[in-house]
Amino acid sequence: MNLLHSSGVVMPTDPKQTPYLLGGKCSNCGTVVFPKMPVCPKCRRNGTVEDIEIGRKGRLFSHTIARFAPKGFKAPFFQIFVDLPEGPRIFSLVGAECPVEDGVLEDGMEMRLVVESLADTPENKDTLTYKYVPAAKSGKPRHA
Amino acid sequence: MREVAIIGVGAHPTGQFTDKSLKDLGYTAIWGALKDAGVTPEDIDVAYVGNSLGGLLTGQEGVRGQVVLQHSGITGIPVINVENACASAATALRGAWLEVASGAADVAIAVGVEKMYVGDTARTIGALSSVSELDLSQMGMQFTTSYAIHPKINLKGKMKEYGWTSADFAKPAVKNSYNGSLNPLAQHRRALTIEQVVQSRIVVDPLTLYMCASISDGAAAAVVCAADMASKFTSKTPIRIASCVLRSGEYRLPNDKRLDSATVSAQAAYEEAGIGPEDLGAIELHDAMAPAELMLYERLGLCGPGEGPKLIDDGTTTLRGRLPVNPSGGLCSRGHPVGATGLLQIAELVWQMRGEAGPRQIEKRPKVTMAQNQGGLLLGQDSAVYGVTILKS
């Protein structure tokens, strides 16, 4: 299994630690971005963005069910934006434990990060990335 | 800066043209524009050629502009290849305008050409996704989804915020499908009803099939020259470029209080042209998903927040209304061959301003018009490109 390079997800070697996203925090203005970038997009300082662990949980900003999928993905599938408590609002897919049905997700609900295959397709089954699932559901986290 | 006029436009019809290459599509548009302008290939000092997907879809990764122009007899000049996603053609026009405005060239041509039918729809959709930042596209983000839930427009959220309904979303599609039914260049020429649009299959909630632009082949071109030289070439009404604005998107954080980028680029275009929204007589705007037109009404300063559907209900933006929007049929009916769209918009406006638009001619020939073109998606929660051009006759 390979981690999707650009996804910015980190799998700690200590099994007691849960996965997180590697974001960047500007030491000048405090802005947090994901993925990390060298220049702060807010204050435009160069070299002030430092590593920060983010994204273990979030709140659902918006969601929809896509009925058609690009190559390497299977429809129907949820596509969502999640507000992370640290600041960023990020695009994500939803973990496989969550059934793809209307009414399952509600904007504003608490979400938690899981790490799993990008998609159950020949192209993407061996690529790991971050996804989110409703925090309230006690589904088994699908760490590989 | 010198004043610049568009003296000729040309277009290839939009739709599926299986046997035609980029060169063939471009040829029709280029020679349409040359003849319309009364110029020969030798008169062209410089060319900008917009194309977005030709590398991935046709395999012609480099020098597409030179390839297309050579096929049409235009050689031995500076040729600038322009890739700027769905706003490639607006970007090409800006380049041509700037060459002439600055005095570097007297006559320039802007071309937009796209070949999307390659016998494998999944490949085309994949190529289309790739004009957004890779971090998004490789996670499965699609343009359809972005219109539905992306923070920059979030149509699904607007249903809650504004009380817009599925029927409201269908209104621009219905209006534009009627316009497209009158346009011989249009890809889809069937006038649709609200029921047909709402009941067509769901692509991504809340967008249905007839609310989404389909894939398309097509091309368009415009010849521009110094305004004071226009009469040397043609007796037709020269159409002056009053402003030609291009902006990249902003990196936006969730509580970003700055104005939306479509709004900012429109305001800049109004200011540069010295006019306001009330002066416009027609608009061609970027309705890749038809309901986006409702949001663009407010962002272009035509109405207040949430008031978009009213402009269609009261007839304002219909073909016979005070300010017709997308008289060509827009992206969903006229067609959206992505790298050609910005110049297809310009061609339509030029025909309307000259009174040459046939059955879809706006009764009161517009004297001031706007083309609004945008494209690509960035991680920073904005589109990548915003282009606004204002024309005056």
Boltz contact constraints between the chains, C-beta under 6 A:
constraints:
  - contact:
      token1: [A, 6]
      token2: [B, 135]
      max_distance: 6.0
  - contact:
      token1: [A, 41]
      token2: [B, 251]
      max_distance: 6.0
  - contact:
      token1: [A, 62]
      token2: [B, 149]
      max_distance: 6.0
  - contact:
      token1: [A, 62]
      token2: [B, 154]
      max_distance: 6.0
  - contact:
      token1: [A, 62]
      token2: [B, 157]
      max_distance: 6.0
  - contact:
      token1: [A, 64]
      token2: [B, 148]
      max_distance: 6.0
  - contact:
      token1: [A, 64]
      token2: [B, 149]
      max_distance: 6.0
  - contact:
      token1: [A, 64]
      token2: [B, 156]
      max_distance: 6.0
  - contact:
      token1: [A, 64]
      token2: [B, 204]
      max_distance: 6.0
  - contact:
      token1: [A, 64]
      token2: [B, 205]
      max_distance: 6.0
  - contact:
      token1: [A, 65]
      token2: [B, 205]
      max_distance: 6.0
  - contact:
      token1: [A, 66]
      token2: [B, 145]
      max_distance: 6.0
  - contact:
      token1: [A, 66]
      token2: [B, 204]
      max_distance: 6.0
  - contact:
      token1: [A, 67]
      token2: [B, 202]
      max_distance: 6.0
  - contact:
      token1: [A, 67]
      token2: [B, 203]
      max_distance: 6.0
  - contact:
      token1: [A, 70]
      token2: [B, 125]
      max_distance: 6.0
  - contact:
      token1: [A, 70]
      token2: [B, 126]
      max_distance: 6.0
  - contact:
      token1: [A, 70]
      token2: [B, 129]
      max_distance: 6.0
  - contact:
      token1: [A, 70]
      token2: [B, 142]
      max_distance: 6.0
  - contact:
      token1: [A, 71]
      token2: [B, 122]
      max_distance: 6.0
  - contact:
      token1: [A, 71]
      token2: [B, 126]
      max_distance: 6.0
  - contact:
      token1: [A, 73]
      token2: [B, 140]
      max_distance: 6.0
  - contact:
      token1: [A, 79]
      token2: [B, 145]
      max_distance: 6.0
  - contact:
      token1: [A, 89]
      token2: [B, 254]
      max_distance: 6.0
  - contact:
      token1: [A, 91]
      token2: [B, 136]
      max_distance: 6.0
  - contact:
      token1: [A, 91]
      token2: [B, 141]
      max_distance: 6.0
